[in-house]
Amino acid sequence: MSNIKSEFAENLIFYRNRNSLSQLELSGICDCGKSTISGIEAGKTTPSFDLIRRLADALEIHPADLFLRNASKNRKDMRKFFDEELLPKVQEMIENKFPVAD
């Protein structure tokens, strides 16, 4: 199994278990067969983009989290770092370098 397929399968299992869902329950929510969920988790089946979206919606996560666990959280952390720490420093540097004329 390719690395990305393996990580996807591991992340799907992680989030499914975190939500206390069986493969059958998840398949019902996503309107697909239990064998589809089982095949994805075993790395034997590749989900369509539409199914990835339905899986993410059912698991209440961003689709990126199925490829890279906590990807959406990491993006939020980066945005927070940029907004709260980096941006004020950049603004201060600009103001010091180019003061407003009186």
CORDA-V468738 format. One record per pair of residues at least 6 apart in sequence whose C-alpha atoms are under 6 Angstrom apart, sorted by sequence separation. I is the first residue (numbers start at 1). J is the second residue. If there is no record, write none. Layout:
BEGIN
((I | J) (I | J))
END
This chain:
BEGIN
((27 | 33) (39 | 45) (56 | 62) (65 | 71) (27 | 34) (56 | 63) (64 | 71) (24 | 34) (53 | 63) (23 | 34) (30 | 54) (9 | 41) (11 | 66) (8 | 66) (8 | 67))
END
